[in-house]
Amino acid sequence: MEKKNLILLICTVLSFFTVFAVNAVMVVIPSIASEFHMSNIVQNWITIIFLLVVAVMSVPAGQISAKYGLKKVTILSIILFIIISIVNVLVTSSEEFLACRFILGISLSFINVTSMAMVVSAFRPEERGKALGINITGVYIGLSLSPVLGGIINYQLGWRFVVLFGVPFLFVILALLLTKIDDEWITFENIPLDIKGSLSYGIGMVLFMYGFTILNTLLGVILTVLGIIILVIFGMIELKQSHPVFDIRFFKNRKFLSSNFASLCAYLATFAVTTILNYHLQYIKGFDSQYAGIILLVAPLCQVVLAPIAGRLSDRYVPQILAAIGMSLGTVSLILFSFLGYETSLEYLVVSMVLYGVGFGLFSPPNTNVIMSSVPPKDTSVASAAVSTMRTVGQAMSIGILTLVFAFVMGNVPIVEEYYPLLIYSCQITCLICVGLCLASVFASLVGIKSD
């Protein structure tokens, strides 16, 4: 196999397992919450804490991986992921479980950045859209199979086997990287790490995102405002740095800015949908995790089919138009999801999920191609960090919105039958909020066309 194609295969498999680590566990959250006696707020933190760490670490991960080598950093991250996955199945409390998710987030933040940067570095610009489309297909295959595999494995063997599922495959990837790939892709070798910028970004992001999830309290408001202030300070620090951890001057490029904003809004609008649908199927409809996982296959399966096609189309046509069409379909699907209730038919749900899957499958590859192609080749790791950051910040805040609505509508309670009407109402409100975010993503995609 040609080396660049082997790199693409390795990175696509890594993309699959980074998604699986999040989404498969999302499907089995009711089982984990039951074992560790978690409330509705705490069980949402199984997802949030993971994504929060990835969001915080993605920016410094871009600079660190470019300085020490994409391959080396990927190998170390895979080793950490394997070790912590094994530790994760031995935990005996919710605090220990969340601590393992925290460390897993660190490893996957680096893998997210390095895998995409390796693909961009291995392929010429004229092949990049197709390669990114295939790489993102790994993400969508992960989205497709995660609920099914996670649900079946949990139903048959328990959630611990879901956590361990990726370990054998990652050993194979590790062997391929060590024996078949000799490139390191070091582009920042003589550039010092921006410690001051990394710390200010990390502290600001943690305060902002944690504060956002408890915005219904005075402490939440204070932490959110303080986080925003520190992030502004981070921006000022970066403007003065000769070698910033993230060069915010890239945002002067309207194409880069608009596509990143479109990505942020898209993930803000859509990521909570899987959790909402999972809760609807398992709590409201009473399906087991295995059957719920099969139904949740519908949307990501559409994304798997669309992603490589959308990637190729983005090399031929204006990618921002494709992205805008995709998110327009996503808007319609979220409007439909906002009517989910006790009497909602399975046919209605499936049609809505098809629209959602087609829409997001059409959005992501073209939008990613725009971002990655709008920076110089030496800065691909930084652009990759931006893609990862927008995705994970959007995902974490999307679950944060759902958690916030839970806090306002339901309070901090276990999800039991007594509170199902409030659960339905909370999910409907969240979907309507996300409709507005989808429309913002459409607008941002169209604005980006003018910068070409």
N, C-alpha and C positions, 0 to 999 in steps of 0.2 A: 504493500500500500504506500502511495506517495506520502511523504512526511506531513505535508500541510493537511491532507485528508485525515491522517491519523490524529493530528492535533485537534482537528474539528471533531472527530469522533470522541476523543478524550473529554474535550470541553463540553460537548453535548451531553455525555453521560453525567458529567459533574453538574451540569445545569439541571438535569433530571433529579439528582439526589438532593440538591439544595432546595428544590421545590418540595420534594417528597418529605424532607425533614420538617417542613412547616405544615403542609396540607394533610398528610396522612395522620399526623398527630391531632390536627384540628377535628378530624372526623371522629376520633376516639376520645375527645375531651369529655363527653358525658361519662364514659367508663372511668377515666382518671379522676374526674371530679367526685364521682361516687365513692371510689376507694379512699381518697384523701379528704372527703367531707368538705369540698370547696363550695363557696357561695357563687352566685352568678357573676359577681365582679371579679373574684379571684380566678375563676376558671377562664375568663377572657384574658387574664394576664399570662396564661400559658403561651398564648400567641404573641401578646404585646411585648413581653420581656425579650423574647427571641428577636423580634423585629426591631425593637429599640436598640439593642446592642449592635445589630447589623447596620442600622442607620448611623449610629455614632461612629462605628469603626470603619465604614466604607471610605470616608474621605482620607484619613491617614493611611488606610490600606493601599490606596492608589500610589502615594508617594513611597511608602515602604517597599512595595513590590517592585516598583520601577528602580529603586536604589539597590536592592539586594538580589533581584532576578525573579521574574514571574514563575519560572519552573520551581526554583528553590522554595519560594514562599508557598506555592501550591502544595508541594510535598509535605512541608511542615504542618500546613493547615489540615491536610487529609489525616495525618497521623494524630493530631489533636482531636479531630472529629471522631475517629475510631475509638480512641481511649475514653473519651467522655460518653460516647454512646453506650459503651460497656458499663461504665460507672452508673449511668442513668437508670439501668434496669435493676440496680441494687438498692435504690433509694427506699426510704420507709416513711417519708413525710412530704407534704406539699412544699415546704421550704427547700428541702434537698432537691426535689424535682425541678423547681424553678431555678435553683442555682446551676444545675446541669444545663438547663435551657440557656442560661446566661452565657456559659462557656461555649456551648455549641454555636451560639450566635457569633462569638468572636472568630471561630474557625471558618464559618460560612461567609462572614463578611469579606475575608480575604479570597476565598474561593470564587465568590461572585465577581469580584473585581478582576482577578487574574485570568479566569477562564475566558471572559469576553475579550480582554486585552490580548490574550494569546491568539485568538481567532483573528482579530483585526490585524495583528502583526504578521500573521502567517499568510494572509491573502492580499492580493493587489486590490486597489480601489474599485476596479471594474468588476471584481468578483465578490466584493465585500457584502453587498446586499443579499446575494444568494447564500453566502456562508453564514451571515447573521440570521437569515431566515431559518436555516437548518438548525443553528445553535438554539434559537428561540423555540424551535419545534421540540427540543429536549425539555424546555420549560413546560410546554403545553402537554407533552406526553406525561410529564410528571404530574401536571394538574389533572390529566385524564385518569391515570392509573392510581394516583394517591388515594382518592376516596374509595375506589373499588378494592385495591389491595389492602389498604389500611382497615377498611370495614370488614373484609373477609378474614384477614389475619387476626384482628381483634376478636371477632366473633368465635373463631375456631381455637385460637391460642392465647389471646390476651394482649394487652397494649404493649407489654415489654418486647414482644416479638416484632411489633411494628417499629419500635425504636431501633432494634438491631438489624432490621431488614437490609439496609444499605451497606453494612460493614463488609461482607464478603466481596461485593462488587468494587468497593473502594480499595481493597487490597489488590485487586487486578489492575485498577487504574494506577495505583502507586507503582506497581511493577513495570507497567508500560512507560511511565514517566522516567523511571530510573534507568531503564535499559534501552529505550527506543528514541528518546528525545534528548538531543544534546544542546539545544539552544537555551539561553537564559533570558534573553531580551532585557538587558540592563540598560536603561536610558538615563537614569539619574545617578550614575555611579559616584561622581565627584560632587554631588549636591548634598548639603547638610539637611538633616531632617528638621522640619519646622515644629519643634516641640511646643513652643508657645501657642502657635496657631492650632495645633491638634488638641491641646488641653482646653483652650477657650471654646473651640467648637464642640468638644465632647461634653463639657460642663453645661454649656448653653443648650445643647440639644437634649440632654437628659432632663434638665429643669423644665424646659419648654414642653417636652412630650409627656413627662410624668404629670406636670401641672395640668396639661390639657385633659388627661383622663380623669382628673378629680376637680374639673372646673366648676362643679356644683358647690364647692366649698371655698371659703376665704383663702385657705392655704393654696388651693389649686390656682386661684386667680393670681396670688402673689408669685408663685413659682413660675407660672406661664409668662407673666410680665418680666420677671427677672431673667428668665431664659431668653426672651426676645432681646433684652438689653445686652446680655453677654454675647449673643449671636451678632448683634450690630458691632460690638467691640471686636469680635472675631474678624468681621469684614474690614474694619479699619486697620487691624493688625496686618491682615493679608495684603492690603494695598501698599503697605510700607516694606514688605518682605521682598528680597531679591529672588528667593526661592520658596514661595508659599506652598503650604501643604495642598491648598486648592486655589488655583489662580482665578479669582472671581472676575478678573478682567475678561474672561471668556464670555461672561454674561453681557458684555457690550455687543457681542455678536447676536443679532436678533434671531437668527436661525437657531442657535444654541439655546438662547433664553426661552424662546417660545416653545420649542420642542420639549425642553425640560419641564416647563410649567405645564404643558399639555400632559406629560407623563405623570407628574405629581397629582394633578386633578383626576386623571384617569384611575390611578390606583386608589386615591382617596374615595372615589365614587364606587369602585367595583370590588375591592378586596373583601369587605364585610359581607358581600353577597353569599359567599360560600358558607360562612358561619350562620347567616340567617337561614339559608336553605337547609343546612344540616340540623339546626335547632327545630325548624318547621317539620322536617321529616321524622326526626327521632322523638321530639317532645309532643308536637301537636298531632301528627299522624300516627305516632306510636310504632314506627318501623324500627327494626333492629339495625345495628351499624352496618351489617353486610348488605341489606336491601337498600338502605339509605345511600351507601357508597356506590351501588350500581346506578341509582337514579342520578346521583351527582356527576356521573360520567358524561352526561349529555353535553354540557357546555364546553368543558375542556376538549372533548373529542372533536367538536367543531373547530376549536382553536388549533388543534393538531393539523387538521386538513387545510385550514386557511393560512397558517403561518408561513410555510415555504412558498406558497403561491404569492402571498402578499410581499414576501422578501424579494422575489424575482420581479414582481410588478414595480417595486420601489426603485429598481435599477433602470426602469424604462420610462415611468411616468412620474408626475409630481408627487412625491411621497406624502406631503402634507395633506393633499386632497384625499388620498386613500385613508389616512389617519382620521380625518374629519368625518368621512363617511362611516368609518368603523364606530366612532364614538357616538354618532347620531343614532345608529342602531342600538348601541348600549343604552342611550337615553330612553328609547322606547321600551327596552326590556325592564329597566328599573321602574318605569311607570307601571308596568304590568305587575312587577313584584310587590309594589306598594299595596296591592289589593289581596295579598295572600291572607287566608283565614281558615277557619274550621271547614268551610264548605268548598274550598278551592279544589277543583278536580286535578287529577294527575296529568291529564292532557293539557290543561291550561298551563301548568307548571313546566311541562316539557317544551311547549312552544316558546314560552318566555325564556327558557334556558338556551334554546337554539339561537334565538335572536341575540342573547347576551354573548354566547360563544362566538358566533360569526362576527359580531361587532368588535369584540376585543381582539380576536384573531387577525382582523383586518387592520387594527390600529397599531399594535405593538412593533412588528418588524419594520414598517416604514418609518415610524417615529424614532426607533433606535438607530436606524441607518442615517437619518438626518443628524442626530446628535454626534455619532461616531465619525461622520464625514466632515463635520464642521470645525474640527481642530487639526493642527499639524500632526503628522505621523508620530513624532516623538512624544506627543501628549495623549496618546491613546489610553494609557492607564488612568490618566486624570479624567478623561471623558467617560471611561468605563466606571470610574468611581462615582461620577455624577449620575450615570444611569442607575447604578445600584442604589445610590442614596435617595434619588427621587422615588424609586420603586419601594424601598423599605420604609422610608418616612411616610409615604402615602399609605402603604399597607398598615403600618402601626397606627397611624392616625385614623385610618378607616375603622379599625377595631376600636380605637379610642372613642370615636364618635358613637359607635354602638354601645360601648361601655358607659359613656356619659348619658346617653338616652336611657339606658337601663337604670342608672343612678337616679335620674329625675323621675322616671315613670314608675319603676318597680321598687327602688331602694335596694339595699344589700341583703338579698334573700336567696335561698336555694331555689333552683328552677324545679318546682313541683306543680302538680295539677292545679292547685289552688291559685297559682299565679299565671296560668297559661293565657288568660285573656289579656293581661298586662304584657306578657311576652309578645303576643301577636301585635298589640298596639305599638310597642317599642320598635319592633322590626319594620312596621309600616312607616313610622315617622322617620326612621333611619333611611329607608329607601327614598322617601321624598326629598330629604336633604341631599342624598347622592344624585338625584336627578339634576339639581342645580350645579353640582360639581361636574357632571358629565357635559352639560352645556358649556361650562367654562373651558373644558378640554377641547371641545369642538371649536370654540372661538379662538383659542390659543393656536391650534393647528392651522387655521385659516390665516391668522395674522402672520405666521411664519413664512407663508408663500411670498409675501412682499419683500422679504429679505434676500431672495434668490438673485 
